[in-house]
Amino acid sequence: MTMLEVRTVAVRFGGINALSDVSLDVAAGESVGLVGPNGAGKTTLFNCLLGSIKPSRGKITFEGRDLAGVPTFRRARLGLGRTFQRVELFAGMSAREHLLVAERSRRGDGSLLKDMLNRGKPRPDEIAVADETLALLGIGEYAEQPVESLTLGQSRLVELGRALVYMPKLLLLDEPSSGLDVVETLALAKVLASVRSERGTAILLVEHDLDLVRRAVDRLHVLDFGRTIAAGTCDAVLREQAVITAYLGVAAS
C-alpha cells in the first residue's frame, strides 16, 4: 500500500527552480533513499513534506490525505517523524530523559506546572517505552548518561529514539550518518533494519554516504538541479550514466 505520494512537486525561489516536477512514493514499511549532489533539492523536498515550504505546484498525500495546508505539527500527529542533520539534543539531560519528554509530549497528558515544581515524575509505563526504544537502538546501557558524554554516533541514536517514541508511520532521516565513522555508520544501518523489521516503520532517507544507502534502502531516487535523473533499485540506479556524471562530474570509462 502506498503511504506517501509526491506528484509533480515544484518549488521556485525567485528566478531559481529548486524543484521541477518531482514525483516519488514510499510504500508502507518500505525504505527509500533520496540522494544527489549538494544543491540537488533534497532538503527542499524534505521541507515540502514536513510543511515548512509550500510547493509552487504539485500535490503531496499521506495515506490518501492531501497535505496541502496541513501544518507541521499536524503532519507529525498523522505519522510523519523526522531527525535533523545537526544533532538537536539538550545538555544536562540523559538519554532516557530525552525519550521520556518525547513520550509525555506524544501522550499529551503531562502537567507543565508539576514539571516546573519537579513533581512530574515519570510513570512506570513511560519509562518502559523509553527503555524499550533505547534497547531497540542498542544503547540501553547509556540510558542514564547525560547526552554530552555520548559519542556523536550514540547521540544520533538518541535523536532517532526520540523520533521513534512518537511511533511514526514514516520516518524522514536527514543525513543521519553525518560525522560518523565507518563503525558507527555500520551500526546505524543495522539499527535502521531493526526499526523496519520490529516496528514496520517506513523510511525516507536523505544521505550522502552511498554505502549506508545500499545497506538501508530498497529503492533509490536521485535528484540533480531539482530534477529527477534516476529512480529504481540501488544497483541499477548507481550504474546509470546520469548519476555517475552528477556525482563525479565525468563520464564513466
N, C-alpha and C positions, 0 to 999 in steps of 0.2 A: 504494500500500500504506500503510495506517495505521501510523504509528510510535508515536505517543503517544496513549493513550486515557485520558481522565478521565471518570469516570462517577459522577454524583450525589454529589460530594465535599462534605462539610460539616465545618466546624470551629467548635467552641464554646469560648469562653473565659469561664468562669463563667456569667454570665447573658447574655453577648453572643454572637450568631451572627455570626462573622466571615465564614463562607461558608455558603451554604444551597443544597445540591443543585446544585452547579456541574458542568456537563459540557462538555467540548471535546475536540477531537482535532487532531493535526498529522500530515500525511502525509509520507512520505519526500521530502526535497528541497523541501518547501513552507515558506513563510514566513507565520506567523500573528501578528497583533497582539493584545495583551491590554491594553485601556485602560479608563479610568474615573477619576472624581474621586478626590481624596485620601481614604483610608479605605474605598475600594471593596472591598478584599480581594485586590488584585493580588499584593502581596508575600506575603500568607498563602498564596495558591495556589502561588506560586513555591516557598516553603519546603516545602510539601507534596510538590511534585515532586522536590525535592532531598533530602527525607528528614529535614529538621531539625524539621518539625512532623508529628505523626501525625494524620491526619484522624479526626474523631469517627465518621464513617461514609463509605461510598463506596469506590471502587476506582480505582487508577491502574495502568496497564500500559504497558510499554515493549517494543515488538517482541513482543508477546504474553506477556511475563513480568510477573506480578503483583509490584509493587514493595513490597508490604506487608512490613515487617521488614527490607528491604534497606538497609544503612547508606549514608550519603552517599558514602563513598569507593568503594564497590562500584558505586553508580549511575554515578559518573564513569567507572569502568572499562567499564561497559556501553555508554557512549557519550553520556552527558549532560554537556555542558560549560556553563560559565556565566561571566558577568562581573558586576561589582558596580557599584552606583550610585555609591559613593565609590571613587575610584581607589585601588587597593591595590598600589603598587609600592615598590621598595626603593631608597632614596637611595644613591648611590655605585656603583650597578650600571648598566651600559649597557643600551640597548635589546636588543642581541644577547644579552647575558648573561642577561637575564630569560627569553628564549626557550630558551637553552641549558640553563638549570636545569630548565625545564619538559620539554624533550626527554629529559634524563637521568632525570628522575622518571618519565616515561612508559615508558621502556625498562626502568627498574628495575635497570640493570646498573652503576650508578656505585659508587664506593667513598668512603664518608664519611671514612675515615682519609686517603686520598690527597688528598681535597679540603681537609681540615684542614691537611695538610702542604704544600698548594699544588702538589701533583703530579698533580692530577686535570685535566690539560689537556684541552680539548675535542678530540674527534676530527674529522677532515675531514667525515665523514658527519653528525655533529651540527651542525657549522657550516653545512653545506649545507641542512639542514632549517630552521634558524633564518633563514638569509638568504633562502631561498625564500619563507618566510612573510612576512618583512619586505617583500619585493618585492611580494607579493600585496597587501599593505596600503598600498603606495605610500610607505613610509618607510625604504626600504633605505639612503638617504643618511645616515640618522641612526643607523645600526647601532652605531657606537662611541661615541655621545654618552651621557653619564650622563643618566638619566631626569629629574633635577631641572632640567636645562637645556632640556627639551622643553616645548612648549605643552601646555595641557590636552587639546586635540584629539589631538595626537601621543601623549600619554601614554595616552589611552583606546585608541588603536590598538595600542600596545604590550601593553596588558592583553588586548585582543581577540586579538592574536597569540599570547600565552601560552596562552590557552584553545584556539586553533586547533591548536597544536602537538600537543595530545593527540588530534587527529583525531576530534573529537566527531561523532556522527551527528546530534545535535540540540543546538543552541546556545541557551541561555537568556540573553537580554540584559536586564539590569535598568537601565532609564533610561540608555542609552548616550549620549544627547545632552545629558545634564545638564551645564550650564555651558558648552556650546559655542556659538559664534556661528553665524550663518547659513552662512557659507562652510564652516566645519568640519562642520556638520551635513549639508550637501550632499555633502561629501567622504565622510562616513560612509555615507550612503545608497549611493553608488557602490561603496564597499568591500563593503558587505553584499551587493550584487548580484553582485560578483565572487566572493565566497566561495561563494555558491549556485551560480553557473554553472560555476566551475572545480573546486569540491570536492563539490558536491552536498549541502552541509550544510543540514539543515532548521533553521529559526529560529523561536523563540517570543519575541516582542519586547514587553516592558513599556515603555511610553513615553507621555509627556505631549505631546510635540511631534507634533501630528496631521499636519503637513506631511511629517515624516520617515516617519510611519506610512503615509501614502498612497503614498509613493515605495517603501517597503521591503517591504510585505506583500501577500499575495494575498487573505487574508480577515481579518476583524476580529471580535473577541469583546469585548463591553462588559460590565463589572461595575458595579453600584451598590449600596451597602449589602450587599455579599456575595452578591448575586443577579445572574444573567444577565438583562440587559434587552434585548440585541440581539446577533445574530450573522449574519454573511454577508459579502458583498463590501463593501469600504470605502465606495464611493459610496452604496450602498443604506443601509448602517448609519448613516452620518453624517447622513443625511437623516431618520432616524426621530425622531419627536417625543420619545420617551422619552430618547433620547440627547442631544438638544438641551437638554431640560429638566435632565438630570443635570449637564451641563457649564455651562450658563448660568443655570440656576435660573429660567428664564422660558419661556413657550411661544413658539414661532416665530410671527412675524407673517405 
